[in-house]
Amino acid sequence: MEIRIIERDEIDSLLSLNEDHFNDVKSKRIKPAKLQETFVAFANSDGGDLYIGIEDNSEGGERIFGFADQEEANGTISTLLEETTPAVENLMVEFLNVENKGLVLHFGIPKSPKVHYTAGGDCYIRINASKVKIRGERITQLGYSKGAEPYERKALDNVDIEDIAESELLENYMERVGTHLQPEAFLRKQRLLTKKDEKRIPNVGAVLLFDDEPQATLETRCAVKVYRLRTTEAEYKREQLEEMPVTINGDVESVIDSTVTQVGKYIDGASFEDGGKLIKLSYPSEALKEILVNAVIHRDYSLNDDIHVRVFDNRVEVQSPGKLPGYMNLQNLYDERFSRNPNVVRMLHNLPNPVNHDIGEGLDTAKNELRKAGLVDLSFAEKDNAFVVTIRHQKIASLEDVILQYFVENPDGAITNKLVRQLSGEDDMQKVKIALQKLRANGEIKPEDENASAFNFRYIKA
C-alpha cells in the first residue's frame, strides 16, 4: 500500500479541514467496527474522504497521532475492506507520512451504486457531518435511488396480467417490433412481470410502458408539468405564469411525444418585448428533445413527484425527480453510463426510429446541437431530491459581438443594458456595462441621450 510523504502545507490543510458531508477525520483509537459506520455512510451517500489518525478539533493541543507502521492499521483496514457487505469498489487507500507523527490512513470513498452494510448488518447514510442509521423502507428507497434495486421491477398487486396483455398499447408495440409471441410470454421474456407469492404479476415498468393511465395506476406521481413563465429571474411568482401549467399524462412514449410538442409550442413563441419590438429567441429542437427524453426515461419513479419543465424568457429548466443514480455525478455525466430504468430504456430503444439514443449519447447530441446554434453548454445541478438540467439562451459569442450583431440586424435600433442581458443570457449587469463602455470608447456605439437617467440610458450605432 502506498505511503506518501506530505509537506507542511498539506498537513495544515488536513488540520483545517471542516468535517462535512464529504470529509471526516477520526482518531486511530476508534474501534474499527465503529469506524465502519462512517465508512458505510460515505459509500451509501455521495462518497468522501476519511482520514484516520487525526484527533477531533475539540480536543485541543496536538492533533495528529498516526499509526506507528502499516501493520498497526491492519485491523482497521481488514474491517473496512473485508467486512463491509458488499465490498466497496474503486476505493483509494493510502498512508500519509507525517514526519515524527506517524502514518495517517486515508480512504478516498466513491459514491457507490450499491447499498452497503456494516459487519453487524446495519445501514448508514451521510447527512451533513453526521452518519444516520436507516432501516426498512428507507433502505429500500436508498436502493431505488441508487439504481441498485430498480423500482421499475416492483410488482403491482393492483394490476392483473390481462390489464396489460390485452392493452392496445402492447399490441401496437408488438406489431412494431415484429414479434409473434403471445402477449403474456412476451411480457415475461421482457422482464415486465415480477414473481410474487409464486405468481407473476405486472411490474412498474410494464405499467409505465403499456397502461393507458399509469398516473392513476401507480402509487407515485409520474406525469410531466410544463410551465411558460414570463420572467428571467431565478425565482418566479404565480402572476408570471402565462397560463396554468399543462399536465401531461399517459404511457411513457406518449408522455415523451406530448411533452416535446408542448415545449415546442412554448419555444416557438419564446420572445420578449423591448421598446415595442419583439425579440425572438431560438433553441435547437434536437437538444431540447434529448433533454426531455432523458428526464422521462431516467427519472426516479419511486418518488412522489412529477417532472417539471419550466420555459422562461431566457432559459429552459427541466427538473427530474431523483438524484443521479449509482456512480454517476455532475463531473462524469458525459463519460459514464448508468440507467436507473434499464427495461424501460431498452424497450423504447428496440422500436424502429426510437425516441432515445444509447445511454449517454443524448447528452452528447444536445451539447453538440447547442454548440452549432452558438449557445453555451448545458448546466446541471442536484437540488434536494431532484436533478435539474438548464438550457440557457446564452451566446458563446462575446458580449461585444452580441451588441454589434444587434446593430447589424437593427441598424436604426437602440440597445440597453437590460436588452444586452436578454440577448446574450448574461446575468451580470456590471459585465454588460463594461462591454458597452468598451465599444463606446472604441467609437462603435454612442449614447442616444447623454443626459438620460441611468435607468433609461440607451446606445445607438455611432
C-alpha positions in Angstrom: 0.0 0.0 0.0 1.3 3.4 -1.0 3.0 5.6 1.7 3.1 9.3 0.6 5.2 11.9 2.5 3.2 15.1 2.8 4.6 18.6 3.2 3.7 21.3 5.8 1.1 23.0 3.6 -0.8 19.7 3.1 -0.6 19.0 6.9 -2.1 22.4 7.5 -4.9 21.7 5.0 -5.7 18.5 6.8 -5.8 20.2 10.2 -8.1 23.0 8.9 -10.4 20.5 7.2 -14.1 21.1 8.0 -15.9 17.9 8.8 -18.9 18.0 6.5 -20.9 15.9 4.0 -17.7 14.9 2.2 -14.9 14.9 4.8 -14.3 13.4 8.2 -11.3 12.8 10.5 -11.1 10.1 13.1 -8.7 9.2 15.9 -6.8 5.9 15.4 -8.1 4.9 18.8 -11.7 4.5 17.4 -12.8 0.9 17.2 -12.8 -0.5 13.7 -16.5 -1.6 14.0 -17.5 2.0 15.0 -15.4 3.5 12.2 -17.1 1.2 9.7 -20.3 3.0 10.3 -18.8 6.2 8.9 -17.2 4.3 6.1 -20.5 2.7 5.0 -22.3 6.1 5.3 -19.9 7.7 2.8 -20.3 4.8 0.3 -24.1 4.9 0.7 -24.3 8.6 0.1 -22.1 10.8 -2.2 -18.7 9.5 -1.3 -16.0 11.4 0.5 -12.6 11.3 2.3 -12.0 9.7 5.6 -8.7 10.3 7.5 -7.7 8.1 10.4 -5.0 9.3 12.8 -6.2 12.8 13.5 -7.8 13.8 16.8 -11.0 15.8 16.9 -10.5 19.6 16.8 -12.4 20.0 20.1 -9.6 18.1 22.0 -7.1 20.9 21.7 -3.3 20.5 21.6 -1.5 18.2 19.2 -4.0 16.5 16.8 -2.0 14.2 14.6 -1.3 10.8 16.2 -0.8 8.4 13.4 -0.1 4.7 13.2 3.4 3.6 14.0 3.6 1.4 10.9 1.2 -0.2 8.4 0.8 -3.4 10.5 -0.8 -1.4 13.3 -3.6 -0.4 10.9 -4.3 -3.9 9.7 -7.3 -4.4 11.9 -8.9 -1.2 10.7 -8.2 -1.9 7.0 -9.4 -5.5 7.3 -12.7 -4.5 8.9 -13.5 -1.8 6.3 -12.4 -3.6 3.2 -13.3 -7.2 4.1 -16.3 -7.0 6.4 -18.4 -4.3 4.7 -21.2 -6.0 2.8 -21.0 -5.9 -0.2 -17.4 -4.7 -0.6 -17.0 -1.1 -1.7 -15.3 -1.0 -5.1 -12.9 1.6 -6.6 -11.5 2.7 -3.2 -8.4 4.8 -3.0 -6.3 3.8 0.1 -3.0 5.3 1.1 -0.9 6.2 4.1 0.2 9.8 4.6 3.6 10.0 6.3 3.6 13.0 8.7 7.2 13.5 10.0 7.6 12.4 13.6 3.8 11.9 14.0 3.2 8.5 12.3 1.0 7.4 9.4 -2.4 8.9 8.7 -4.6 6.4 6.9 -6.6 8.0 4.1 -9.6 6.4 2.4 -11.0 8.0 -0.7 -14.5 6.5 -0.8 -16.5 6.8 -4.1 -20.3 7.2 -4.3 -21.3 3.6 -4.7 -24.0 2.2 -7.0 -24.8 -0.4 -4.3 -26.3 -0.3 -0.8 -23.7 -1.3 1.8 -24.0 -2.7 5.4 -21.6 -3.0 8.4 -20.4 -6.3 9.6 -23.3 -6.1 12.1 -25.9 -5.7 9.3 -26.6 -2.0 9.9 -27.1 0.5 7.1 -26.0 4.2 7.4 -26.1 7.3 5.2 -24.2 10.6 5.5 -26.2 13.7 6.2 -24.0 16.9 6.6 -21.2 16.0 9.0 -23.1 13.1 10.7 -23.9 9.4 10.0 -27.6 8.4 10.3 -28.7 4.8 10.7 -31.6 3.8 8.4 -34.0 0.9 8.4 -36.7 -0.8 6.5 -38.4 1.4 3.9 -35.6 3.9 3.9 -33.1 1.2 2.9 -35.5 0.1 0.1 -35.8 3.8 -1.0 -31.9 4.1 -1.0 -31.7 1.1 -3.2 -34.2 2.6 -5.7 -32.4 5.9 -5.7 -29.1 4.3 -6.5 -30.5 2.1 -9.2 -29.2 -1.0 -7.3 -32.8 -2.2 -7.0 -34.7 -0.9 -10.0 -38.1 0.4 -8.9 -39.4 -0.5 -12.4 -39.3 -4.2 -11.4 -41.6 -3.7 -8.4 -44.6 -6.0 -8.6 -48.0 -4.2 -8.5 -50.7 -6.2 -6.7 -53.5 -3.9 -8.1 -52.8 -4.8 -11.7 -53.8 -8.1 -13.4 -51.8 -9.6 -16.3 -54.9 -9.2 -18.5 -54.9 -5.4 -17.9 -51.5 -5.2 -19.7 -51.7 -8.2 -22.0 -54.9 -7.1 -23.6 -54.0 -3.4 -24.0 -53.8 -1.7 -27.4 -50.5 -0.2 -26.5 -48.9 -3.6 -26.1 -50.5 -4.9 -29.2 -49.2 -1.9 -31.2 -45.7 -2.2 -29.7 -45.5 -6.0 -30.5 -46.5 -5.2 -34.1 -43.8 -2.6 -34.5 -41.0 -4.8 -33.2 -42.3 -7.8 -35.2 -42.7 -10.5 -32.5 -45.0 -13.5 -32.9 -45.0 -14.4 -29.2 -48.2 -14.4 -27.2 -48.6 -11.2 -25.1 -48.0 -12.9 -21.7 -45.0 -14.8 -23.0 -43.7 -11.5 -24.5 -44.1 -9.7 -21.2 -42.4 -12.5 -19.3 -39.5 -12.6 -21.7 -39.0 -8.8 -21.5 -38.9 -9.0 -17.7 -42.1 -6.9 -17.3 -43.7 -9.5 -15.0 -42.3 -9.9 -11.5 -42.8 -13.1 -9.4 -44.6 -12.6 -6.1 -46.0 -15.3 -3.9 -45.4 -17.9 -6.7 -47.4 -15.8 -9.1 -46.2 -13.5 -11.9 -47.8 -10.0 -12.0 -47.1 -6.8 -13.9 -44.4 -4.6 -12.6 -43.9 -0.8 -12.6 -42.1 -1.0 -16.0 -45.0 -2.8 -17.6 -47.5 -0.2 -16.4 -45.3 2.8 -17.5 -45.0 1.3 -21.0 -48.4 -0.3 -21.7 -51.0 1.0 -19.2 -53.4 3.7 -20.6 -53.2 5.7 -17.4 -50.1 4.9 -15.4 -50.7 8.1 -13.4 -53.9 6.6 -12.0 -52.4 3.1 -11.5 -49.1 3.9 -9.8 -48.9 5.0 -6.2 -46.5 7.7 -7.1 -46.9 10.7 -9.4 -45.4 10.2 -12.8 -46.8 13.0 -15.1 -45.0 15.9 -16.6 -45.9 19.5 -15.9 -44.9 22.2 -18.4 -44.9 25.9 -17.5 -44.4 29.1 -19.5 -43.0 31.9 -17.3 -42.7 35.5 -18.4 -39.5 36.3 -16.5 -35.8 35.8 -16.5 -35.5 35.8 -12.7 -34.2 32.8 -10.8 -37.4 32.7 -8.7 -40.9 33.2 -10.2 -44.2 34.4 -9.0 -47.6 32.9 -9.8 -48.6 36.0 -11.8 -45.7 35.4 -14.1 -47.3 32.3 -15.4 -48.6 32.9 -18.9 -51.2 30.2 -18.3 -51.8 27.4 -15.9 -49.2 24.6 -16.1 -50.1 21.9 -18.6 -50.1 18.4 -17.1 -49.2 15.6 -19.5 -50.4 12.1 -18.6 -50.2 8.7 -20.4 -47.8 5.9 -21.2 -44.0 6.8 -21.4 -43.9 7.0 -25.1 -47.0 9.2 -25.3 -45.7 11.4 -22.5 -42.4 12.0 -24.3 -44.2 12.9 -27.6 -46.7 15.2 -25.9 -44.0 16.9 -23.8 -41.8 17.6 -26.8 -44.8 19.0 -28.7 -46.0 21.2 -25.8 -42.5 22.6 -25.0 -42.0 23.2 -28.8 -45.2 25.4 -28.8 -43.8 27.5 -26.0 -40.3 27.6 -27.5 -41.7 28.8 -30.9 -43.1 31.7 -29.0 -40.0 32.3 -26.9 -39.5 36.0 -27.1 -39.6 39.2 -25.1 -40.6 42.7 -25.9 -38.2 45.7 -25.9 -39.4 49.2 -26.7 -42.4 47.8 -28.5 -40.2 45.5 -30.6 -40.5 41.7 -30.3 -37.1 40.0 -29.8 -37.3 36.3 -30.7 -35.1 33.6 -29.2 -34.2 30.3 -30.9 -33.3 27.0 -29.3 -32.1 23.9 -31.2 -35.1 21.5 -31.1 -33.0 18.3 -31.1 -31.2 19.5 -27.9 -34.5 20.1 -26.2 -35.9 16.8 -27.3 -32.9 14.8 -25.9 -33.1 16.5 -22.5 -36.8 15.9 -22.3 -36.5 12.2 -23.3 -33.7 11.7 -20.7 -35.9 13.3 -18.0 -38.7 10.9 -18.7 -36.8 7.6 -19.1 -34.1 8.2 -16.4 -36.2 9.8 -13.6 -36.8 8.0 -10.2 -40.3 6.7 -10.5 -40.4 5.7 -6.8 -40.5 9.4 -5.8 -43.9 11.0 -5.5 -43.3 13.9 -7.8 -43.8 14.9 -11.4 -41.2 16.1 -13.9 -41.3 19.9 -14.1 -40.4 21.7 -17.3 -40.2 25.5 -17.0 -39.8 27.6 -20.1 -38.5 31.1 -19.0 -37.8 34.1 -21.2 -34.1 33.2 -21.3 -33.8 29.5 -20.5 -35.5 26.2 -20.1 -35.2 24.2 -16.9 -36.0 20.5 -16.7 -36.4 19.2 -13.2 -36.5 15.4 -12.9 -37.2 13.5 -9.6 -34.3 11.7 -8.1 -30.6 12.5 -7.8 -28.1 10.9 -10.2 -28.1 7.1 -9.8 -25.2 4.8 -9.0 -21.8 6.1 -9.5 -23.0 9.0 -11.7 -22.1 12.5 -10.6 -22.0 16.0 -12.1 -18.5 15.6 -13.3 -18.8 12.3 -15.2 -22.1 12.8 -17.0 -20.7 12.9 -20.5 -18.3 9.9 -19.8 -20.1 7.3 -17.8 -23.3 5.3 -18.4 -25.8 4.2 -15.9 -29.6 3.5 -16.4 -32.0 3.7 -13.5 -34.8 2.2 -15.5 -32.9 -0.3 -17.9 -36.1 -2.2 -19.0 -38.0 1.0 -20.0 -34.9 2.3 -21.8 -34.3 -0.9 -23.6 -37.9 -1.4 -24.7 -38.1 2.1 -26.2 -34.7 1.7 -27.9 -35.9 -1.6 -29.5 -38.5 0.3 -31.5 -38.0 1.4 -35.1 -36.8 5.1 -35.0 -36.5 5.1 -31.2 -37.0 8.3 -29.3 -33.9 7.5 -27.2 -30.2 7.0 -28.1 -28.0 4.7 -26.1 -27.4 5.9 -22.6 -25.3 9.0 -22.6 -25.4 9.7 -26.3 -28.4 12.0 -25.7 -26.4 14.5 -23.7 -23.6 14.5 -26.3 -26.2 15.2 -29.0 -27.7 18.1 -27.0 -24.3 19.6 -26.3 -23.3 19.4 -30.0 -26.6 20.9 -31.2 -26.3 23.8 -28.7 -22.7 24.5 -29.9 -23.9 24.6 -33.5 -26.5 27.1 -32.5 -23.8 29.2 -30.9 -25.2 28.7 -27.4 -23.4 27.8 -24.2 -23.3 24.2 -22.8 -26.0 22.7 -20.7 -25.7 23.3 -16.9 -26.5 20.6 -14.3 -27.4 20.7 -10.7 -28.8 18.4 -7.9 -31.3 20.2 -5.8 -32.9 18.5 -2.8 -34.0 15.2 -4.3 -34.0 16.2 -8.0 -31.7 16.6 -11.0 -32.0 19.8 -12.9 -30.8 20.5 -16.5 -30.8 24.1 -17.6 -30.6 25.1 -21.3 -29.7 28.8 -21.4 -30.2 31.1 -24.3 -26.7 32.5 -23.7 -24.4 33.1 -26.6 -20.9 31.7 -26.8 -20.0 34.9 -28.6 -18.5 37.8 -26.5 -20.9 40.5 -25.2 -19.3 42.9 -27.7 -20.1 40.6 -30.6 -23.7 40.2 -29.4 -24.1 44.0 -29.2 -22.6 44.6 -32.7 -24.7 41.8 -34.2 -27.8 43.5 -32.8 -26.9 46.7 -34.8 -26.2 44.6 -37.9 -29.8 43.3 -37.7 -31.3 46.6 -36.3 -29.2 49.5 -37.7 -31.6 52.1 -36.5 -32.2 50.4 -33.2 -31.1 51.4 -29.7 -29.8 49.0 -27.1 -29.8 49.0 -23.3 -28.0 47.0 -20.6 -31.2 45.0 -20.0 -31.6 44.2 -23.7 -28.0 43.0 -23.9 -28.5 40.7 -21.0 -31.7 39.3 -22.6 -30.0 38.8 -25.9 -26.8 37.3 -24.5 -28.1 35.4 -21.5 -25.5 37.1 -19.3 -27.0 37.9 -15.9 -24.2 40.2 -14.7 -25.1 43.9 -15.2 -21.5 45.0 -14.5 -20.0 42.8 -17.2 -22.5 44.2 -19.7 -21.8 47.8 -18.6 -18.0 47.2 -19.2 -18.7 45.7 -22.7 -20.9 48.8 -23.6 -18.3 51.2 -22.3 -15.5 49.4 -24.3 -17.5 49.7 -27.5 -18.2 53.4 -26.7 -14.5 54.1 -26.1 -13.7 52.4 -29.5 -16.2 54.7 -31.2 -18.5 51.9 -32.3 -21.6 53.0 -30.3 -22.7 56.2 -28.7 -25.3 57.3 -26.2 -28.7 58.2 -27.6 -29.1 60.9 -24.9 -26.1 61.9 -22.8 -28.4 63.3 -20.1 -30.7 60.3 -19.8 -31.0 58.8 -16.3 -29.2 55.5 -15.6 -32.5 53.6 -15.9 -33.2 55.0 -19.4 -29.7 55.0 -20.8 -29.7 53.7 -24.4 -26.9 53.3 -27.0 -27.2 53.7 -30.8 -24.8 52.9 -33.6 -22.0 55.5 -33.9 
